[in-house]
Amino acid sequence: MMDTDNAVVNLMLNQQVSQPDGRPAIADRYCRYGKSHKGGENMLQRVKELEGRMLTLITDVAILKDKVATREDMQSNKADLHKQLNAQTWKIIGSLAGAMLVAVLSKYLFS
């Protein structure tokens, strides 16, 4: 084994070794459910609960795949939106030009 200075360290059998953050090796996250690495007494119950959660996740992912738009969908929607905004802009410009024309003509025709 190598320490932080990349020097070789010889370990004796059953020597107490710490994690890099100072915790003893037995306190790692895999041993929190029992005294051994077997997962504790309620491991089967936990596995059943995880399997149930996995089924829910699989269903949720399938729904999301069905509902989420793809890149092609977004590009076609973007092009359609651009066409509609362009048409609306020209309608507004035409309406304003028509209103100005009516105002100018009404001044000269009725004065």
N, CA and C of each residue as an Amber inpcrd file, in Angstrom:
protein
   333
   0.8440000  -1.1760000   0.0000000   0.0000000   0.0000000   0.0000000
   0.8840000   1.2310000   0.0000000   0.3930000   2.3550000  -0.5940000
   1.1750000   3.5780000  -0.6720000   0.4970000   4.6560000   0.1600000
   1.3140000   5.4600000   0.8680000   0.7410000   6.5700000   1.6230000
   0.6610000   7.8010000   0.7330000   0.3320000   8.9620000   1.3080000
   0.1230000  10.1730000   0.5080000   1.4040000  10.6870000  -0.1280000
   2.5460000  10.2900000   0.3760000   3.8170000  10.7190000  -0.2030000
   4.3070000   9.7370000  -1.2630000   3.4660000   8.8140000  -1.6920000
   3.7880000   7.7680000  -2.6510000   4.9280000   6.8660000  -2.1740000
   5.0660000   6.7230000  -0.8550000   6.0600000   5.8140000  -0.2920000
   5.3630000   4.5080000   0.0370000   6.0300000   3.4180000  -0.1480000
   5.4540000   2.1080000   0.1150000   5.3950000   1.8830000   1.6190000
   4.2110000   1.4480000   2.0840000   4.0160000   1.1810000   3.5040000
   3.6640000  -0.2820000   3.6440000   4.3090000  -0.9800000   4.5140000
   3.9980000  -2.3840000   4.7690000   2.9620000  -2.4700000   5.8720000
   1.9090000  -3.2250000   5.6180000   0.8540000  -3.4050000   6.6050000
   0.9600000  -4.7840000   7.2110000   0.7200000  -4.8390000   8.4910000
   0.7120000  -6.1140000   9.1960000  -0.6930000  -6.6950000   9.1220000
  -0.8400000  -7.9660000   9.3240000  -2.1340000  -8.6250000   9.3170000
  -3.0070000  -8.0540000  10.4240000  -4.2430000  -7.7000000  10.1110000
  -5.2230000  -7.1120000  11.0360000  -4.7820000  -5.7720000  11.5990000
  -3.9340000  -5.0590000  10.8990000  -3.5050000  -3.7410000  11.3530000
  -4.6520000  -2.7540000  11.1410000  -4.8740000  -1.8440000  12.0910000
  -5.9410000  -0.8580000  12.0050000  -5.5550000   0.1950000  10.9570000
  -6.3770000   0.3340000   9.9250000  -6.1140000   1.2750000   8.8410000
  -7.2610000   2.2750000   8.7960000  -6.9570000   3.5390000   8.6110000
  -7.9810000   4.5800000   8.5620000  -8.2750000   4.9720000   7.1230000
  -9.4700000   5.4890000   6.9300000  -9.8490000   6.0650000   5.6510000
  -9.0780000   7.3670000   5.4660000  -9.0140000   7.9290000   4.2400000
  -8.3130000   9.1990000   4.0290000  -8.8820000  10.3390000   4.8700000
 -10.1580000  10.2590000   5.2580000 -10.7300000  11.3300000   6.0670000
 -10.6110000  11.0630000   7.5630000  -9.9010000  10.0470000   7.9610000
  -9.6430000   9.7740000   9.3590000 -10.5790000   8.7800000  10.0130000
 -11.6170000   8.3280000   9.3120000 -12.5410000   7.3520000   9.8930000
 -11.8850000   5.9780000   9.8900000 -12.2120000   5.1430000  10.8640000
 -11.6990000   3.7720000  10.8100000 -12.3050000   3.0180000   9.6260000
 -11.6180000   2.0220000   9.1280000 -12.0560000   1.2930000   7.9390000
 -13.3960000   0.6070000   8.1570000 -13.7270000   0.2080000   9.3690000
 -14.9770000  -0.5150000   9.6220000 -16.1840000   0.4170000   9.5430000
 -15.9590000   1.7160000   9.6020000 -17.0700000   2.6570000   9.6170000
 -17.4660000   3.1120000   8.2240000 -17.0870000   2.3980000   7.2050000
 -17.4780000   2.8340000   5.8620000 -18.9620000   2.6140000   5.6450000
 -19.4950000   3.1510000   4.5900000 -20.9430000   3.1680000   4.3930000
 -21.5330000   1.8050000   4.0850000 -20.7200000   0.8220000   3.7650000
 -21.2560000  -0.4850000   3.4450000 -21.5220000  -1.3230000   4.6900000
 -21.0540000  -0.8970000   5.8400000 -21.2140000  -1.6730000   7.0680000
 -22.2770000  -1.1040000   7.9890000 -23.0570000  -0.1190000   7.5600000
 -23.9780000   0.5230000   8.4870000 -25.2120000  -0.3180000   8.7920000
 -25.4650000  -1.3830000   8.0500000 -26.6530000  -2.1960000   8.2820000
 -26.3610000  -3.4520000   9.0770000 -25.2360000  -3.5690000   9.6560000
 -24.9230000  -4.7380000  10.4560000 -23.4470000  -4.7720000  10.7670000
 -23.0420000  -5.7820000  11.4920000 -21.6510000  -5.8900000  11.9070000
 -20.7630000  -6.4730000  10.8140000 -21.3550000  -7.0010000   9.7570000
 -20.5550000  -7.5940000   8.6900000 -20.9600000  -6.9780000   7.3620000
 -20.3380000  -7.4330000   6.3080000 -20.6450000  -6.9420000   4.9670000
 -21.8200000  -7.6870000   4.3510000 -22.5770000  -8.4550000   5.1330000
 -23.6950000  -9.2200000   4.5850000 -24.9710000  -8.3860000   4.4670000
 -25.0130000  -7.1840000   5.0260000 -26.1570000  -6.3070000   4.8310000
 -27.1400000  -6.2940000   5.9740000 -26.9360000  -7.0000000   7.0220000
 -27.8540000  -6.9720000   8.1480000 -28.9640000  -7.9890000   8.0080000
 -29.8180000  -8.0040000   9.0330000 -30.8780000  -9.0170000   9.0880000
 -32.0410000  -8.6980000   8.1630000 -32.2960000  -7.4310000   7.8930000
 -33.4670000  -7.0480000   7.0950000 -33.1140000  -6.7750000   5.6340000
 -32.0910000  -7.4100000   5.1240000 -31.6480000  -7.1610000   3.7540000
 -32.7190000  -7.5440000   2.7370000 -33.4000000  -8.6740000   2.9210000
 -34.4330000  -9.0900000   1.9610000 -35.5660000  -8.0800000   1.9010000
 -35.9550000  -7.5360000   3.0440000 -37.0120000  -6.5290000   3.0630000
 -36.5640000  -5.2760000   2.3120000 -35.3320000  -4.8640000   2.5220000
 -34.8200000  -3.6840000   1.8280000 -34.7430000  -3.9240000   0.3290000
 -34.3520000  -5.1160000  -0.0830000 -34.2840000  -5.4390000  -1.5140000
 -35.6780000  -5.4060000  -2.1270000 -36.6820000  -5.9350000  -1.4190000
 -38.0640000  -5.8930000  -1.9240000 -38.5380000  -4.4580000  -2.0850000
 -38.2160000  -3.6090000  -1.1090000 -38.6070000  -2.2070000  -1.2160000
 -37.9140000  -1.5360000  -2.4050000 -36.6570000  -1.8480000  -2.6110000
 -35.9290000  -1.2800000  -3.7550000 -36.5080000  -1.7560000  -5.0770000
 -36.9060000  -3.0180000  -5.1500000 -37.5270000  -3.5270000  -6.3780000
 -38.8330000  -2.8040000  -6.6590000 -39.6200000  -2.5330000  -5.6180000
 -40.8610000  -1.7810000  -5.7990000 -40.5950000  -0.3790000  -6.2940000
 -39.5720000   0.2590000  -5.7340000 -39.2120000   1.6010000  -6.1830000
 -38.7190000   1.5720000  -7.6230000 -37.9920000   0.5270000  -8.0070000
 -37.5040000   0.4150000  -9.3870000 -38.6700000   0.3300000 -10.3690000
 -39.7080000  -0.4270000 -10.0190000 -40.8710000  -0.5180000 -10.9070000
 -41.5120000   0.8540000 -11.0890000 -41.5890000   1.6150000 -10.0080000
 -42.1360000   2.9660000 -10.1070000 -41.2540000   3.8430000 -10.9870000
 -39.9470000   3.7210000 -10.8130000 -39.0290000   4.5150000 -11.6340000
 -39.1210000   4.1410000 -13.1010000 -39.2470000   2.8680000 -13.3950000
 -39.3660000   2.4240000 -14.7880000 -40.6150000   3.0190000 -15.4210000
 -41.7260000   3.0140000 -14.6780000 -42.9660000   3.5950000 -15.1860000
 -42.8090000   5.0950000 -15.4050000 -42.1900000   5.7790000 -14.4380000
 -42.0090000   7.2250000 -14.5680000 -41.1230000   7.5780000 -15.7550000
 -40.0710000   6.8310000 -15.9720000 -39.1800000   7.0940000 -17.1010000
 -39.9120000   6.8560000 -18.4240000 -40.7330000   5.8210000 -18.4880000
 -41.4970000   5.5650000 -19.7100000 -42.4540000   6.7180000 -19.9980000
 -43.0860000   7.2460000 -18.9700000 -43.9970000   8.3820000 -19.1540000
 -43.2190000   9.6090000 -19.6200000 -42.0560000   9.8480000 -19.0080000
 -41.2480000  10.9990000 -19.4060000 -40.7680000  10.8830000 -20.8460000
 -40.3730000   9.6870000 -21.2590000 -39.9360000   9.5020000 -22.6420000
 -41.0670000   9.7930000 -23.6110000 -42.2940000   9.4660000 -23.2150000
 -43.4450000   9.7020000 -24.0770000 -43.7960000  11.1920000 -24.1380000
 -43.6270000  11.9160000 -23.0220000 -44.0730000  13.3020000 -22.9420000
 -43.0140000  14.3190000 -23.3720000 -41.7540000  14.0010000 -23.2300000
 -40.6930000  14.9640000 -23.5060000 -40.4790000  15.1040000 -25.0080000
 -40.3200000  16.3460000 -25.4370000 -40.1260000  16.6180000 -26.8600000
 -38.6920000  16.3080000 -27.2680000 -38.5370000  15.8410000 -28.4830000
 -37.2040000  15.5610000 -29.0150000 -36.6550000  16.8190000 -29.6820000
 -35.4150000  16.7630000 -30.0850000 -34.7820000  17.9030000 -30.7450000
 -35.5100000  18.2430000 -32.0480000 -35.9260000  17.2290000 -32.7940000
 -36.6400000  17.4700000 -34.0520000 -37.9780000  18.1550000 -33.7830000
 -38.6710000  17.7270000 -32.7200000 -39.9440000  18.3660000 -32.3660000
 -39.7300000  19.8420000 -32.0410000 -38.6850000  20.1110000 -31.2890000
 -38.4130000  21.4950000 -30.9070000 -38.0620000  22.3540000 -32.1230000
 -37.3030000  21.8080000 -33.0690000 -36.9420000  22.5780000 -34.2590000
 -38.1530000  22.8430000 -35.1400000 -39.0430000  21.8540000 -35.2700000
 -40.2380000  22.0820000 -36.0820000 -41.1580000  23.0900000 -35.3970000
 -41.2590000  23.0240000 -34.0670000 -42.0710000  24.0090000 -33.3430000
 -41.4680000  25.4040000 -33.4650000 -40.1460000  25.4880000 -33.4460000
 -39.4710000  26.7790000 -33.5830000 -39.7390000  27.3840000 -34.9540000
 -39.6680000  26.5670000 -36.0010000 -39.9200000  27.0580000 -37.3560000
 -41.3800000  27.5060000 -37.4950000 -42.3080000  26.7440000 -36.9370000
 -43.7230000  27.1010000 -37.0010000 -43.9890000  28.4000000 -36.2490000
 -43.3810000  28.5530000 -35.0780000 -43.5440000  29.7760000 -34.2980000
 -42.9890000  30.9730000 -35.0570000 -41.8550000  30.7970000 -35.7090000
 -41.2540000  31.8830000 -36.4890000 -42.1830000  32.3210000 -37.6150000
 -42.7780000  31.3650000 -38.3090000 -43.7110000  31.7020000 -39.3960000
 -44.9170000  32.4630000 -38.8650000 -45.4710000  32.0130000 -37.7390000
 -46.6480000  32.6710000 -37.1750000 -46.3310000  34.0870000 -36.6890000
 -45.1710000  34.2500000 -36.0430000 -44.7870000  35.5930000 -35.5910000
 -44.5410000  36.5310000 -36.7670000 -43.9610000  36.0060000 -37.8420000
 -43.7310000  36.8190000 -39.0300000 -45.0630000  37.2620000 -39.6320000
 -46.0120000  36.3430000 -39.7380000 -47.3240000  36.6880000 -40.2920000
 -48.0310000  37.7100000 -39.4100000 -47.9570000  37.5470000 -38.0940000
 -48.6090000  38.4820000 -37.1760000 -47.9620000  39.8620000 -37.2620000
 -46.6600000  39.9040000 -37.3920000 -45.9580000  41.1850000 -37.5030000
 -46.4180000  41.9410000 -38.7380000 -46.5300000  41.2470000 -39.8560000
 -46.9760000  41.9190000 -41.0840000 -48.4320000  42.3520000 -40.9940000
 -49.2600000  41.6110000 -40.2760000 -50.6560000  42.0380000 -40.0770000
 -50.7050000  43.3190000 -39.2550000 -49.8710000  43.4040000 -38.2150000
 -49.8390000  44.6110000 -37.3820000 -49.3390000  45.7940000 -38.1950000
 -48.2730000  45.5810000 -38.9770000 -47.7440000  46.6640000 -39.8220000
 -48.7970000  47.1180000 -40.8260000 -49.4940000  46.1770000 -41.4410000
 -50.5520000  46.5290000 -42.4060000 -51.6830000  47.2850000 -41.7460000
 -52.0770000  46.8730000 -40.5360000 -53.1560000  47.5690000 -39.8280000
 -52.7550000  48.9930000 -39.4680000 -51.5120000  49.1570000 -38.9970000
 -51.0460000  50.5040000 -38.6590000 -50.9490000  51.3910000 -39.9020000
 -50.4560000  50.8230000 -40.9780000 -50.3740000  51.6010000 -42.2210000
 -51.7720000  51.9850000 -42.7040000 -52.7230000  51.0710000 -42.6140000
 -54.1030000  51.3770000 -43.0130000 -54.7180000  52.4530000 -42.1340000
 -54.4630000  52.3710000 -40.8160000 -54.9990000  53.3960000 -39.9080000
 -54.3920000  54.7630000 -40.2120000 -53.0900000  54.8020000 -40.4940000
 -52.4360000  56.0750000 -40.8360000 -53.0120000  56.6360000 -42.1410000
 -53.2410000  55.7500000 -43.1070000 -53.7950000  56.1930000 -44.3870000
 -55.1920000  56.7620000 -44.2010000 -56.0000000  56.1100000 -43.3840000
 -57.3540000  56.6130000 -43.1190000 -57.2760000  57.9650000 -42.4190000
 -56.3460000  58.1080000 -41.4600000 -56.2210000  59.3890000 -40.7440000
 -55.7890000  60.5070000 -41.6880000 -54.8260000  60.2350000 -42.5440000
 -54.3420000  61.2600000 -43.4820000 -55.4360000  61.6170000 -44.4850000
 -56.1110000  60.6100000 -45.0340000 -57.1890000  60.8840000 -46.0100000
 -58.3490000  61.6190000 -45.3710000 -58.6860000  61.2940000 -44.1480000
 -59.8130000  61.9600000 -43.5100000 -59.4960000  63.4240000 -43.2460000
 -58.2370000  63.7530000 -42.9940000 -57.8680000  65.1470000 -42.7670000
 -58.0270000  65.9560000 -44.0440000 -57.5870000  65.3760000 -45.1720000
 -57.6470000  66.1240000 -46.4280000 -59.0330000  66.0830000 -47.0700000
 -59.7980000  65.0110000 -46.8330000 -61.1040000  64.9110000 -47.4730000
 -62.1710000  65.7140000 -46.6990000 -62.0680000  65.7740000 -45.3980000
 -63.1080000  66.4320000 -44.6010000 -62.6920000  67.8050000 -44.0620000
 -61.6050000  68.3500000 -44.5270000 -61.2320000  69.6680000 -44.0180000
 -61.4650000  70.7680000 -45.0000000
